[in-house]
Amino acid sequence: SMGVLGWIWHYPRQQGLLFGMSNFAFQASPPLLALAFNWLASRGIGLQWGFAIASALSTLAAVGLRHVVPTKLEYFEQASRVTNEVVGSMDGSSLISCLHFKANMKEVIQVTKLYPVHNSMNLIAL
């Protein structure tokens, strides 16, 4: 769903459509996947094969989108044309500093303290 947003600056007048397509892909995929698993189960195909098929289709989609979605450089160049901004100033990674990282880590620690066991397990899983 996020790959669709790579075209957001190439079609500035259709941004609503692109966001709608991205949201649809994000929100429709879990129920469609559940329906696909039910359909496969009704055909006698086990859950492990359902996950194998889903992961193969995801891999195929990722490879296909890799060739279709604009590169980061092309994305920022087009964004700079539309917004009249400098390309380098639009790159979010240039904004990350030590102080920003430190503030984010403080926030992570505070959130982890809310439910320490659950959130620690989530952090370990990352």
Secondary structure, 3 states (H helix, E strand, C coil): CHHHHHHCCCCHHHHHHHHHHHHHHHHHHHHHHHHHHHHHHHCCCCHHHHHHHHHHHHHHHHHHHHHHCCCHHHHHHHHHHHHCCCHHHHCHHHHCCHHHHHHHHHHHHHHHHHCHHHHHHHHHHC
